[in-house]
Amino acid sequence: MTLISVADRPGIAAAIFGPLADAGVNVDMIVQNISEDGRTDMTFSCPVDQVSMATKAMEEAQESGEINYHALDADTGVAKVSIVGIGMRSHAGVAQKMFKALADDGINIKVITTSEIKVSVLVDRKYMELAVQSLHDAFGLDKAS
């Protein structure tokens, strides 16, 4: 889900994610764009069966004046695919290897988030199995240890 052109001010993240938490929405990936002219885009993922709850929470927060955004875009046709491993902290090029494997199979990445030990991407749901297989092959997970 993306809140398009949110007023960028101190506390905006709390104003967005407070109502979502109160509504019982399990937020996962969060990406905030750089601010331009005092406005920004805020993207987050949640389970598909919670999209209507999240939409309602955001609409109510806007109606009450807690947040101000121009549009809410909910894309339920995506899937999250992640690579996880403690070795990512000490091995350069892991993310690039992931991105190249997906690109080689014609899979477009819609959103990327990272942590010290994980890279997650959102891709079109129809490519979920292909993405998993691509990464499985790229990282040699089919080889016996």
Secondary structure, 3 states (H helix, E strand, C coil): CEEEEEECCCCHHHHHHHHHHHCCCCCCCEEECCCECCEEEEEECCCHHHHHHHHHHHHHHHHCCCCCCCEEECCCCEEEEEEECHHHHCCCCHHHHHHHHHHHCCCCEEEEEECCCEEEEEEEHHHHHHHHHHHHHHCCCCCCC
